[in-house]
Amino acid sequence: MDRKKIAQEFSERLILQMKKMGHGVTKSKIGVDLSWLASICGCSYQMARLYVLGRALPDVQTIAMLSQSLEIAPGRLLFGDVSADIPAPKTRRGTIEIDPDILKYILMQAGSIFALAADSNETATFIAEAIYDASHLNTDKNTVYKIIDMMMSSAKLMSNYSSMDGKNCA
């Protein structure tokens, strides 16, 4: 697919989502509020017009801001219904399917968090959410491991901050 076609299809989704979210206007031939779009994207009115006409594509950061404001996934805004390409997770009510190696990795990494935590129930909830999140990632194992490492590092860091509450750290 060429850039021109991607830009045109992006434009169509952008216009539809803007109208859906109440940013349509009847005074304009384009049918959407370009001033609002320019302010959200941090660009000129003319650049916003190019986005809507399908003659330009925003950069990644702009798409992220725009998709947040329009309450649509960035990939969906840029490429369309990307969810059709992602297989639904294999779950039954009340169950999660996860690769045993990934589950073992999460549990091994979580051991140190339990040791630091003041509230084991809150920690157990965090671990359960990490397992759920990891079971829904559609990527290779190495990337999942990196994401798990980041989640656990963040939890350890937050645990350290909460243990310092009320203490003079000068």
C-alpha positions as CSV (number, residue, x, y, z in Angstrom):
1,M,0.0,0.0,0.0
2,D,1.4,3.4,-0.9
3,R,1.6,6.5,1.2
4,K,-0.9,8.3,-0.9
5,K,-3.5,5.7,-0.3
6,I,-2.8,5.4,3.4
7,A,-3.1,9.2,3.7
8,Q,-6.5,9.2,1.9
9,E,-7.9,6.4,4.0
10,F,-6.6,8.0,7.2
11,S,-8.4,11.2,6.1
12,E,-11.7,9.3,5.7
13,R,-11.4,7.7,9.2
14,L,-10.3,11.0,10.7
15,I,-13.4,12.9,9.3
16,L,-15.7,10.1,10.4
17,Q,-14.3,10.0,13.9
18,M,-14.3,13.8,14.2
19,K,-18.0,13.9,13.3
20,K,-18.7,11.0,15.6
21,M,-17.1,13.0,18.5
22,G,-19.0,16.2,17.7
23,H,-16.3,18.1,15.8
24,G,-18.3,18.2,12.5
25,V,-19.4,21.5,11.0
26,T,-22.0,22.3,8.4
27,K,-20.4,25.6,7.2
28,S,-17.4,23.9,5.7
29,K,-17.2,21.8,2.5
30,I,-14.8,19.5,4.4
31,G,-17.4,19.1,7.2
32,V,-15.1,19.1,10.2
33,D,-13.7,21.8,12.5
34,L,-10.2,22.4,11.2
35,S,-9.4,24.9,14.0
36,W,-10.1,22.2,16.6
37,L,-8.0,19.8,14.7
38,A,-5.1,22.2,14.3
39,S,-5.2,23.0,18.1
40,I,-5.2,19.3,19.0
41,C,-2.4,18.5,16.6
42,G,-0.3,21.5,17.4
43,C,-0.1,22.5,13.8
44,S,-1.3,25.2,11.4
45,Y,-4.8,25.4,10.1
46,Q,-3.3,24.7,6.6
47,M,-1.6,21.5,7.8
48,A,-4.8,20.3,9.5
49,R,-6.6,20.9,6.2
50,L,-4.0,18.7,4.4
51,Y,-4.6,15.9,6.9
52,V,-8.4,16.1,6.3
53,L,-7.9,16.2,2.5
54,G,-5.7,13.2,2.6
55,R,-2.6,15.0,1.3
56,A,-0.5,14.6,4.4
57,L,0.0,12.2,7.3
58,P,0.7,13.4,10.9
59,D,3.8,12.2,12.7
60,V,3.6,9.5,15.3
61,Q,3.3,11.8,18.3
62,T,0.5,13.8,16.6
63,I,-1.4,10.6,15.8
64,A,-1.1,9.6,19.4
65,M,-2.5,12.9,20.7
66,L,-5.2,13.0,18.1
67,S,-6.3,9.4,18.7
68,Q,-6.5,10.1,22.4
69,S,-8.7,13.2,21.8
70,L,-10.9,11.3,19.4
71,E,-11.1,8.2,21.6
72,I,-9.9,5.8,19.0
73,A,-6.8,3.5,18.9
74,P,-3.9,5.1,17.0
75,G,-3.5,2.0,14.8
76,R,-7.2,2.0,14.0
77,L,-7.1,5.7,13.1
78,L,-4.0,5.3,10.9
79,F,-4.7,1.9,9.3
80,G,-8.3,1.1,9.8
81,D,-9.8,-2.0,11.6
82,V,-6.5,-3.5,12.7
83,S,-8.3,-5.6,15.3
84,A,-9.4,-8.0,12.6
85,D,-5.8,-9.0,12.2
86,I,-5.3,-9.8,15.9
87,P,-6.7,-13.1,17.1
88,A,-9.0,-12.9,20.0
89,P,-7.4,-14.3,23.2
90,K,-8.4,-17.8,24.0
91,T,-10.4,-17.4,27.2
92,R,-13.3,-19.0,28.9
93,R,-15.2,-17.2,31.5
94,G,-13.0,-16.8,34.5
95,T,-9.9,-18.2,32.9
96,I,-6.8,-16.9,31.2
97,E,-4.6,-18.8,28.7
98,I,-0.9,-17.9,28.9
99,D,2.3,-19.5,27.8
100,P,3.7,-21.5,30.8
101,D,7.1,-20.0,30.2
102,I,5.8,-16.4,30.4
103,L,3.7,-17.3,33.5
104,K,6.8,-18.8,35.2
105,Y,8.8,-15.7,34.3
106,I,6.2,-13.3,35.8
107,L,6.1,-15.3,39.0
108,M,9.9,-15.4,39.3
109,Q,10.1,-11.7,38.8
110,A,7.3,-11.0,41.2
111,G,9.0,-12.7,44.2
112,S,11.0,-9.6,45.0
113,I,7.9,-7.4,44.9
114,F,6.1,-9.5,47.5
115,A,9.1,-9.1,49.8
116,L,9.0,-5.3,49.4
117,A,5.2,-4.9,49.6
118,A,3.3,-3.7,52.7
119,D,0.0,-4.9,51.2
120,S,0.1,-8.5,49.9
121,N,-3.5,-8.2,48.5
122,E,-2.6,-5.1,46.4
123,T,0.6,-6.9,45.2
124,A,-1.4,-10.1,44.3
125,T,-3.8,-7.9,42.3
126,F,-0.9,-6.3,40.5
127,I,0.5,-9.7,39.6
128,A,-2.9,-11.0,38.4
129,E,-3.2,-7.9,36.2
130,A,0.3,-8.4,34.9
131,I,-0.6,-12.0,34.0
132,Y,-3.8,-10.9,32.3
133,D,-2.0,-8.1,30.3
134,A,0.8,-10.5,29.3
135,S,-1.7,-13.0,28.0
136,H,-3.2,-10.4,25.7
137,L,0.0,-9.2,24.1
138,N,0.3,-10.1,20.4
139,T,4.0,-10.1,20.1
140,D,7.1,-12.4,20.4
141,K,8.2,-13.8,23.8
142,N,11.3,-11.6,24.0
143,T,9.2,-8.5,23.8
144,V,6.8,-9.8,26.4
145,Y,9.7,-10.5,28.7
146,K,10.9,-6.9,28.2
147,I,7.4,-5.6,29.0
148,I,7.2,-7.7,32.1
149,D,10.6,-6.5,33.2
150,M,9.4,-2.9,32.8
151,M,6.2,-3.6,34.8
152,M,8.1,-5.2,37.6
153,S,10.8,-2.5,37.7
154,S,8.0,0.1,38.0
155,A,6.3,-1.8,40.8
156,K,9.6,-2.1,42.7
157,L,10.3,1.6,42.2
158,M,6.8,2.6,43.4
159,S,7.2,0.3,46.4
160,N,10.5,2.1,47.3
161,Y,8.7,5.4,47.0
162,S,5.8,4.3,49.2
163,S,8.3,3.0,51.8
164,M,9.9,6.5,51.9
165,D,6.6,8.3,52.6
166,G,6.9,10.4,55.7
167,K,10.7,10.0,56.0
168,N,13.2,12.7,55.5
169,C,15.2,11.7,52.4
170,A,17.7,14.6,52.4
